[in-house]
Amino acid sequence: MSIPTSTDVLIVGGGPAGALLGCLLARRGIEVLVVEKQQHLDRDFRGETLAAPSVVTLRKLGFGPALEQHGYLETRAVTMRMEGRQVLHVDYGRFGLDVLPIDIPQPALIGIFNEQSAGLPGYTYASGTGFTGLIEEDGVVRGAVLKRKDGERVTVRARLVVGADGRFSRVRKAAGITARITPMERDFLSFKLPRPAGWGNNAELVVEQGKHLVVLPTFPDFLRIGHNLPKRGLGELRKEGFDAFRAGIAAIDPRLEPLLTEHLRSWDDTGFLEIFTAEVDDWARDGLILIGDASHTCTPILGQGVNLAIQDTVCLAPVIARSLARGGAGSALPAAEFAEFVATRRKHKARVTRFQRLQEAALAMHTPLQTLLRRARFRTLDHLPLKYVVFGKVINAPHPVDAADLRTAGQESQAPLAA
Ligand SMILES: Cc1cc2nc3c(=O)[nH]c(=O)nc-3n(C[C@H](O)[C@H](O)[C@H](O)COP(=O)(O)OP(=O)(O)OC[C@H]3O[C@@H](n4cnc5c(N)ncnc54)[C@H](O)[C@@H]3O)c2cc1C
């Protein structure tokens, strides 16, 4: 398939942020090209959790029927157990949103966005097409150079290049935007196991001294397990052997032992995630903006990555539409047009990161005194209604987007309109 050599908006990266943005812009009748370096969407160990406000927003945008048709799993609560005792329980039904967070595999979610975009006038999706560099003129970004799977290089001019290319963003680097990378004390190894009947729908954090697991029921019938390792501890873990790894997991959560023996066969069944936060001061340059993980990378605590990517996208789409409509044909969108978007989103993401760092630090505690104090702290929080305020600010922050913009974008799912 050939790709256009000029477009209004070039989106680099077809993850949750890029795929949704492509759809929302095309619905507004904006010419958009989404390029994704992977040939296929298969990706097993990624964020699969959609927080309740994202579910509400996606329904308003008209994605509800497709989500229902695919199916998902509702998460009822998050529970924390430390050294065998429950210390915290947060009931997601108590947030008054009338909607629960859901788990849906990331390829399915992206597939829904892509299916709804396909066929919209002005929309092009190019898989197997990687970003290699920016086109700049007098300090203004005018497009990008792409490399197709067969090695062909294509130059695409655009009024806006969106870097939605994830935590190691090449667009960010090419734009000379520096990220402050803060490594967390742990990394993460994930795997999936079949979910036994009657397991329940609570997300669980199971902590044993300095080790912990997140155990997440997920769609259709799996448990997603994340195991935290000491930073750069993967080599050491592998040296000890796979049986020792499985035994270590079972020691943290003995309920998993029979599942591990039967279903977790080799390191190939696991996925590694390096945990760090990346913060960026300037998300925009003239002709360029970053969103999702490229603009701000979180840790997996409370599964906020996809939620934040969706928030960025629904807030940004109307800003781009208005800016394109205001500017002259062919002119690059000035960074100043994105200042308010960046300030609002950066503030929320910074809050999420602060909260996650506190939790990461608590989870890294391991001496007997530290773990005793940690349990006491979470048990105290558990008895306070304040816990719903604390968690709500992170997981249930309403999407700061104009209701009329959402309504318009939702209606446009039926009939595309001009910007
Ligand atoms: C291995 C892994 C495991 C994760 N696990 C969890 C988890 O358990 N819980 C959680 O909440 N979050 C997790 N996350 C984070 C979560 O998946 C992200 O926060 C979320 O997907 C962000 O969406 P995004 O669209 O901004 O970026 P991404 O989902 O990273 O999408 C970026 C896309 O850009 C493409 N791309 C990259 N470079 C180029 C290029 N040069 N040219 C063209 N395309 C390019 C990539 O192939 C990818 O499809 C994980 C992320 C990774 C990478």
The ligand as a MOL file (V3000), in Angstrom:
LIG
                    3D

  0  0  0     0  0            999 V3000
M  V30 BEGIN CTAB
M  V30 COUNTS 53 58 0 0 0
M  V30 BEGIN ATOM
M  V30 1 C 6.6480 -4.2110 27.6160 0
M  V30 2 C 5.6480 -3.2790 28.2470 0
M  V30 3 C 4.8550 -3.7200 29.3120 0
M  V30 4 C 3.9280 -2.8660 29.9020 0
M  V30 5 N 3.1810 -3.3170 30.9530 0
M  V30 6 C 2.2960 -2.4860 31.5300 0
M  V30 7 C 1.4790 -2.9030 32.6020 0
M  V30 8 O 1.5580 -4.0400 33.0440 0
M  V30 9 N 0.5960 -2.0090 33.1320 0
M  V30 10 C 0.4870 -0.7400 32.6480 0
M  V30 11 O -0.3330 0.0340 33.1300 0
M  V30 12 N 1.2290 -0.3170 31.6320 0
M  V30 13 C 2.1320 -1.1580 31.0800 0
M  V30 14 N 2.8750 -0.7220 30.0480 0
M  V30 15 C 2.6670 0.6550 29.6210 0
M  V30 16 C 1.4760 0.7940 28.7110 0
M  V30 17 O 1.3790 -0.2840 27.8120 0
M  V30 18 C 1.6710 2.1320 28.0070 0
M  V30 19 O 1.6310 3.1530 29.0090 0
M  V30 20 C 0.6430 2.4590 26.9670 0
M  V30 21 O 0.5830 1.4470 26.0020 0
M  V30 22 C 1.0030 3.8210 26.3700 0
M  V30 23 O 0.4710 3.9820 25.1140 0
M  V30 24 P 1.2530 4.7950 23.9830 0
M  V30 25 O 0.3830 4.6940 22.7850 0
M  V30 26 O 1.6700 6.1070 24.4910 0
M  V30 27 O 2.6200 3.9960 23.7450 0
M  V30 28 P 2.8640 2.4920 23.2900 0
M  V30 29 O 1.7610 1.6100 23.7040 0
M  V30 30 O 4.2420 2.1470 23.7150 0
M  V30 31 O 2.8090 2.5830 21.7120 0
M  V30 32 C 3.8400 3.1440 20.9650 0
M  V30 33 C 3.7870 2.5520 19.5570 0
M  V30 34 O 4.7560 3.2190 18.7630 0
M  V30 35 C 5.4090 2.2550 17.9410 0
M  V30 36 N 6.7220 2.7970 17.5940 0
M  V30 37 C 7.8040 2.9050 18.3870 0
M  V30 38 N 8.8260 3.4510 17.7080 0
M  V30 39 C 8.3820 3.6930 16.4560 0
M  V30 40 C 8.9790 4.2440 15.2860 0
M  V30 41 N 10.2760 4.6380 15.2600 0
M  V30 42 N 8.2300 4.3410 14.1600 0
M  V30 43 C 6.9220 3.9430 14.1500 0
M  V30 44 N 6.3200 3.3930 15.2310 0
M  V30 45 C 7.0380 3.2840 16.3740 0
M  V30 46 C 5.4660 1.0180 18.8160 0
M  V30 47 O 5.6220 -0.1600 18.0520 0
M  V30 48 C 4.1180 1.0780 19.5190 0
M  V30 49 O 3.1040 0.4070 18.8160 0
M  V30 50 C 3.7950 -1.5350 29.4360 0
M  V30 51 C 4.5780 -1.0910 28.3720 0
M  V30 52 C 5.5010 -1.9360 27.7730 0
M  V30 53 C 6.3260 -1.4300 26.6330 0
M  V30 END ATOM
M  V30 BEGIN BOND
M  V30 1 1 1 2
M  V30 2 1 2 3
M  V30 3 2 2 52
M  V30 4 2 3 4
M  V30 5 1 4 5
M  V30 6 1 4 50
M  V30 7 2 5 6
M  V30 8 1 6 7
M  V30 9 1 6 13
M  V30 10 2 7 8
M  V30 11 1 7 9
M  V30 12 1 9 10
M  V30 13 2 10 11
M  V30 14 1 10 12
M  V30 15 2 12 13
M  V30 16 1 13 14
M  V30 17 1 14 15
M  V30 18 1 14 50
M  V30 19 1 15 16
M  V30 20 1 16 17
M  V30 21 1 16 18
M  V30 22 1 18 19
M  V30 23 1 18 20
M  V30 24 1 20 21
M  V30 25 1 20 22
M  V30 26 1 22 23
M  V30 27 1 23 24
M  V30 28 2 24 25
M  V30 29 1 24 26
M  V30 30 1 24 27
M  V30 31 1 27 28
M  V30 32 2 28 29
M  V30 33 1 28 30
M  V30 34 1 28 31
M  V30 35 1 31 32
M  V30 36 1 32 33
M  V30 37 1 33 34
M  V30 38 1 33 48
M  V30 39 1 34 35
M  V30 40 1 35 36
M  V30 41 1 35 46
M  V30 42 1 36 37
M  V30 43 1 36 45
M  V30 44 2 37 38
M  V30 45 1 38 39
M  V30 46 1 39 40
M  V30 47 2 39 45
M  V30 48 1 40 41
M  V30 49 2 40 42
M  V30 50 1 42 43
M  V30 51 2 43 44
M  V30 52 1 44 45
M  V30 53 1 46 47
M  V30 54 1 46 48
M  V30 55 1 48 49
M  V30 56 2 50 51
M  V30 57 1 51 52
M  V30 58 1 52 53
M  V30 END BOND
M  V30 END CTAB
M  END
